[in-house]
Amino acid sequence: MGRKIAVIGGGAAGMTAAIRAAGCGAAVTIYEKNDRVGKKILSTGNGRCNFSNEVMDRHFFHGSGVSLAKTVLSQFDVAATKDFFSSLGMRIKDRDGYLYPASDQASTVLDLLRYELTRKQVRVHTGEAVQNLSYDEKKEKFIVDSQGRYDCCEAVILACGGCAAPNTGSSGDGFRLAKQFGHRIVTPVPALVALHCKERFYKQVAGVRCDAGLTLCVAGKPVCQERGELQLTDYGISGIPTFQISGYAARALQDGKPVQVKISFLPDFDEASCASFFASRLQKQGSDTMEVFLTGLVNKKINQLLLKLSGIRETERVAHVPPEAFQRLQKLYCGLETEIIGTNGFEKAQVSAGGVACDEVTACLMSKRQRGLYFAGEILDIDGLCGGYNLQWAWSSGAVAGMAAANG
């Protein structure tokens, strides 16, 4: 029998780590505090599980470990992930590079991982939270205390997740255990999450979805841009483009910096082309009311809001609108500025940004502070964009940590 390994956390990264370690001959036990493993997987991709993406590089990841992510991904890449799941029996569907199980069911991914755990004879203790983790220098073994049960092992893989979606079990337990070995934790913040705005007008457009371009500005300087289907809520903005910039916004807010988002409701235009577009429209429809003039441009509720913010009545004739008011309206279509005052909490975030500082971890994800201690998944200060990147990080980091732990 090979090395005895404890995997703390039975999520995507933990199960992959356990399967790979057991495949190398290790005797593996998973400790999962939920009543079943892989609970969070079931909610990914709106229940369809976008498990990876054909377009994969370091630019889709954030945090202190971007370089580490590149190294780990090169050791277990998208092709290896596809081979892994294919070997478990899963047919794969490719939607413009976004990879899903052909069944369109996240439960397929979870079931196949569970079946493989059984085949590999991985012991799974559910309903057991690890209270304490220590290392006996004399015996050169870790001691795992799970609610009064004490087990010894040669290696431990911390795969407890971050702080996002605590109802699935991710409540930051792994950070407490990592701190016991002297690891520095980059304070987690919610990421892939909706943003709260200061302005009160959002209730007028709540429920509207539209194609939009977003520019995130921190302390007045542009930080990043995204485009996609924006969702307007009664408290601010949501949808995938919002999620993509939310980690930057949350970190800046935590640091006490002012955060602003510029929303372009005409993302195909810059300010010059927008002005030209409106001028051309004005020549053809100068005698119309503003309501008629704007019909067909974007969602009606957005037209009504931007008219109100510009100080223009819907019933006013286009030709009678003062030039300065018309210019204000044009600018709002190309760059409505909104102040970000917060995010939805961890309970509504898809991932958390932050975690174990990656400069304290080797290329094989072993702790530089404690030999035999490994990390996998969201517990590390690495988070990805929407599109299968966070699950790919889970598979890659789990596979690398599992094999390294098994081989010592």
C-alpha positions in Angstrom: 0.0 0.0 0.0 1.3 3.5 -0.9 1.3 6.6 1.2 -1.7 7.4 3.4 -3.2 10.7 2.3 -6.0 12.8 3.7 -8.0 15.1 1.4 -9.9 17.7 3.4 -12.8 18.9 1.2 -14.8 16.8 -1.2 -15.5 19.3 -3.9 -14.3 19.3 -7.5 -10.6 19.8 -6.6 -10.7 17.4 -3.7 -12.3 14.6 -5.6 -9.9 15.0 -8.5 -7.0 15.0 -6.1 -8.2 11.9 -4.4 -8.8 10.0 -7.7 -5.3 10.9 -9.0 -3.6 10.1 -5.7 -5.4 6.7 -5.5 -4.5 6.1 -9.1 -0.8 6.4 -8.1 -1.3 3.7 -5.4 -2.0 5.9 -2.3 -4.5 5.1 0.4 -6.8 8.1 0.3 -9.5 9.4 2.7 -11.7 12.4 1.9 -13.2 14.4 4.8 -16.3 16.3 3.7 -18.4 18.2 6.2 -21.5 18.1 4.0 -23.7 15.1 3.9 -22.5 14.4 0.4 -19.5 15.3 -1.8 -19.5 17.7 -4.7 -22.6 19.7 -3.7 -21.3 22.9 -5.4 -20.8 21.2 -8.8 -24.5 20.7 -9.1 -25.1 24.5 -9.3 -22.4 25.2 -11.9 -23.4 26.4 -15.4 -27.0 26.8 -14.4 -27.1 23.1 -13.6 -25.4 22.1 -16.9 -21.8 22.3 -15.6 -19.6 24.3 -18.0 -16.6 22.3 -16.8 -13.9 23.8 -19.0 -13.1 26.0 -22.0 -11.0 25.3 -25.2 -9.6 28.9 -24.9 -7.4 28.6 -21.8 -4.5 30.8 -20.6 -3.3 32.8 -17.7 -5.2 35.9 -18.8 -8.4 34.3 -17.7 -7.2 34.1 -14.1 -6.7 36.7 -11.3 -4.9 36.7 -7.9 -1.3 36.4 -6.6 -0.9 33.1 -8.3 -1.5 33.8 -12.0 2.0 32.5 -12.9 1.4 29.5 -10.7 -1.9 28.9 -12.5 0.0 28.9 -15.8 2.4 26.3 -14.5 -0.2 24.0 -13.0 -2.4 24.3 -16.1 0.5 23.2 -18.3 0.8 20.1 -16.2 -2.8 19.1 -16.5 -4.4 21.0 -19.4 -7.8 21.1 -21.1 -6.9 18.1 -23.3 -5.9 16.1 -20.2 -9.2 17.1 -18.6 -11.2 16.0 -21.6 -9.3 12.7 -21.6 -9.9 12.3 -17.9 -13.7 12.7 -18.1 -13.9 10.7 -21.4 -12.1 7.9 -19.6 -14.8 8.0 -16.9 -17.5 7.5 -19.6 -18.6 11.1 -20.3 -19.5 12.4 -23.7 -18.5 16.0 -24.2 -20.4 18.8 -25.9 -18.5 21.8 -27.3 -20.5 25.1 -27.5 -18.2 27.7 -29.2 -15.3 26.5 -27.0 -17.4 26.2 -23.8 -17.3 22.5 -22.7 -20.3 20.7 -21.2 -21.3 17.1 -20.5 -23.4 16.0 -23.5 -26.2 15.2 -21.1 -26.4 18.9 -20.2 -26.6 17.8 -16.5 -24.1 18.8 -13.8 -25.1 15.6 -12.0 -23.4 13.6 -14.8 -20.0 15.1 -13.8 -20.6 14.5 -10.1 -21.9 11.0 -10.5 -18.9 9.9 -12.7 -16.5 11.3 -10.1 -18.3 9.5 -7.3 -18.2 6.3 -9.2 -14.5 6.6 -9.8 -13.9 7.3 -6.1 -15.6 4.0 -5.4 -13.6 2.2 -8.1 -10.3 3.6 -6.7 -11.3 2.5 -3.2 -11.2 6.1 -1.8 -12.7 6.2 1.7 -15.2 9.1 2.0 -16.2 10.4 5.4 -19.2 12.8 4.9 -20.7 14.8 7.7 -17.2 15.2 9.3 -15.7 18.6 9.7 -11.9 18.7 10.4 -11.5 20.7 13.6 -7.7 20.6 13.8 -4.7 19.6 11.7 -1.3 19.2 13.2 2.1 17.6 12.4 4.0 15.2 14.6 7.7 15.9 14.0 8.9 12.7 15.6 6.5 10.4 13.7 6.7 12.6 10.6 2.9 12.3 10.2 -0.1 14.6 10.1 -2.8 14.2 12.7 -6.3 14.9 11.4 -8.9 15.6 14.1 -12.4 15.3 12.6 -14.8 15.8 15.5 -12.9 13.5 17.9 -11.8 11.0 15.3 -8.0 11.1 15.1 -6.2 9.7 11.9 -2.6 9.8 10.9 -1.3 10.2 7.4 1.9 11.1 5.5 0.3 13.9 3.4 -2.6 16.2 3.5 -4.4 18.0 0.6 -6.4 21.1 1.7 -9.2 21.4 -0.9 -11.8 23.1 1.3 -12.7 25.9 -1.1 -13.0 29.6 -0.4 -15.9 31.5 1.1 -18.3 31.6 -1.8 -21.7 29.9 -1.6 -21.3 28.9 2.1 -24.6 26.9 1.8 -22.5 24.4 -0.2 -19.9 24.1 2.5 -17.4 26.7 1.5 -17.0 28.8 4.7 -13.3 29.4 4.9 -12.4 26.4 7.1 -9.3 25.7 5.0 -7.9 29.2 5.7 -8.0 28.5 9.5 -6.1 25.2 9.0 -3.5 26.8 6.6 -2.9 29.5 9.2 -1.9 26.8 11.7 1.1 26.1 9.5 2.0 29.8 9.2 0.5 30.5 5.8 -0.5 34.1 4.9 -4.1 34.5 3.7 -5.0 37.2 1.2 -8.4 38.4 2.6 -11.1 36.8 0.4 -13.7 39.0 -1.3 -16.8 38.0 -3.3 -16.2 37.5 -7.1 -18.4 36.6 -10.0 -21.1 38.5 -8.2 -23.6 41.3 -8.8 -22.7 44.9 -7.9 -24.6 47.4 -5.8 -24.8 51.0 -7.2 -25.4 54.3 -5.3 -27.9 55.8 -7.7 -31.6 55.3 -6.9 -32.9 55.1 -10.5 -32.2 51.4 -11.0 -35.7 50.4 -9.8 -37.0 52.1 -13.0 -35.1 49.6 -15.1 -35.1 46.5 -12.9 -35.4 43.3 -14.9 -34.1 44.7 -18.2 -31.4 42.7 -20.0 -29.4 44.3 -22.8 -26.1 44.1 -24.7 -23.7 46.5 -23.1 -20.1 47.4 -22.6 -18.7 48.0 -19.1 -15.6 49.8 -18.1 -14.5 49.5 -14.5 -12.7 52.6 -13.1 -10.8 52.6 -9.8 -9.8 56.0 -8.4 -10.7 57.4 -11.8 -8.5 55.1 -13.8 -9.8 52.4 -16.2 -8.9 48.9 -15.0 -10.8 46.5 -17.2 -13.5 46.3 -19.8 -16.2 43.6 -20.6 -19.1 43.2 -22.9 -22.1 41.0 -22.8 -25.7 40.7 -21.6 -26.1 43.2 -18.7 -28.8 42.6 -16.2 -30.2 45.6 -14.5 -31.6 45.1 -11.0 -33.3 47.2 -8.4 -30.0 47.7 -6.6 -27.5 47.9 -9.5 -26.0 45.7 -12.2 -25.6 42.0 -12.7 -25.1 39.5 -15.6 -21.9 37.9 -16.9 -20.0 41.2 -17.9 -20.7 42.4 -14.4 -19.5 39.2 -12.8 -16.2 39.4 -14.9 -15.3 42.8 -13.4 -16.7 42.2 -9.9 -13.5 40.7 -8.3 -11.6 43.9 -9.2 -14.4 46.0 -7.8 -14.7 44.1 -4.6 -10.9 44.3 -4.0 -10.8 48.0 -4.6 -13.8 48.6 -2.3 -12.1 46.6 0.4 -9.0 48.9 0.0 -11.2 51.9 0.4 -10.8 53.2 -3.2 -13.6 54.8 -5.2 -15.1 52.5 -7.8 -17.1 53.5 -10.8 -18.5 51.7 -13.8 -19.2 53.3 -17.2 -22.1 51.6 -19.0 -22.3 51.8 -22.8 -25.7 50.9 -24.0 -24.4 51.2 -27.6 -21.3 49.1 -27.3 -20.6 49.1 -31.0 -20.0 52.9 -31.0 -17.4 55.1 -29.5 -18.3 58.7 -28.7 -17.5 60.0 -32.2 -19.4 57.3 -34.1 -22.3 57.7 -31.6 -22.5 61.4 -32.3 -22.4 60.7 -36.0 -25.2 58.1 -35.6 -27.4 60.5 -33.7 -26.8 63.3 -36.2 -27.8 61.1 -39.1 -30.9 60.0 -37.2 -31.7 63.6 -36.4 -31.8 64.6 -40.1 -34.4 61.9 -40.8 -36.5 62.2 -37.7 -36.1 65.8 -36.5 -39.9 66.4 -36.4 -40.6 63.4 -34.2 -41.1 63.4 -30.5 -38.1 62.1 -28.5 -40.2 59.0 -27.6 -40.6 58.1 -31.3 -37.0 59.2 -32.1 -35.5 56.7 -29.7 -37.9 53.8 -30.3 -35.9 50.8 -31.6 -32.5 52.1 -30.3 -32.4 50.1 -27.0 -34.9 48.8 -24.5 -37.8 51.3 -24.0 -37.2 51.5 -20.2 -33.5 52.5 -20.8 -34.6 55.2 -23.3 -37.0 56.6 -20.7 -34.4 56.6 -18.0 -31.7 58.3 -20.1 -34.2 60.9 -21.2 -35.1 61.7 -17.6 -31.4 61.9 -16.6 -30.8 64.3 -19.5 -33.7 66.5 -18.5 -35.6 65.8 -21.7 -39.4 65.1 -21.9 -40.6 62.1 -24.1 -43.2 64.4 -25.7 -40.6 67.1 -26.7 -40.0 67.4 -30.4 -36.4 66.5 -31.4 -35.8 69.8 -33.2 -36.7 71.7 -30.0 -34.3 69.9 -27.7 -31.5 72.2 -26.6 -28.1 71.1 -28.1 -26.5 70.7 -24.6 -29.3 68.4 -23.5 -29.0 66.4 -26.6 -25.2 66.0 -26.0 -25.9 64.9 -22.5 -28.2 62.2 -23.8 -25.6 61.0 -26.4 -23.0 60.7 -23.7 -25.3 58.7 -21.4 -25.9 56.2 -24.2 -22.2 55.7 -24.6 -21.1 56.0 -21.0 -23.6 56.2 -18.1 -21.4 56.6 -15.0 -22.5 54.7 -11.9 -20.9 54.6 -8.5 -20.3 51.1 -7.1 -20.8 51.0 -3.3 -20.8 47.2 -2.7 -21.3 43.7 -3.9 -23.7 40.9 -3.1 -22.2 38.8 -0.4 -20.4 35.5 -0.4 -23.7 33.7 -0.2 -24.5 34.9 -3.8 -21.0 34.8 -5.2 -19.9 32.0 -7.5 -16.3 32.2 -6.3 -14.2 34.1 -3.8 -11.1 36.0 -4.8 -8.2 35.7 -2.3 -6.9 32.8 -0.2 -3.6 31.2 0.6 -0.8 33.4 -0.8 0.7 31.6 -3.8 4.3 32.6 -3.2 4.2 30.2 -0.3 3.4 27.2 -2.5 5.6 25.2 -4.9 4.9 24.4 -8.6 3.4 21.1 -7.5 1.2 22.9 -4.9 3.1 21.8 -1.8 3.5 24.2 1.1 6.9 25.8 1.4 6.3 26.0 5.1 5.3 22.3 5.8 6.5 19.4 3.7 3.6 17.0 2.8 0.9 19.7 3.0 -0.7 20.5 -0.4 -3.4 22.8 -1.7 -5.9 22.5 -4.5 -8.8 24.6 -5.8 -10.3 27.8 -4.6 -8.4 27.8 -1.3 -5.5 29.3 -3.2 -5.4 33.0 -4.2 -6.4 32.2 -7.8 -9.8 32.8 -9.3 -11.0 32.7 -12.9 -13.6 34.4 -15.1 -16.9 32.9 -16.0 -16.7 30.3 -18.7 -15.4 27.1 -17.2 -12.1 28.6 -15.8 -12.7 28.0 -12.1 -13.7 24.4 -12.7 -10.6 23.9 -14.9 -8.5 25.3 -12.1 -10.1 22.8 -9.7 -9.4 19.8 -12.0 -5.8 20.9 -12.8 -4.8 21.8 -9.3 -6.5 18.7 -7.9 -4.7 16.5 -10.4 -1.3 18.1 -9.8 -1.6 18.1 -6.0 -2.9 14.5 -5.9 -0.1 13.1 -8.0 2.5 15.1 -6.1 1.2 14.0 -2.7 1.1 10.3 -3.8 4.6 10.4 -5.1 6.0 12.2 -2.1 
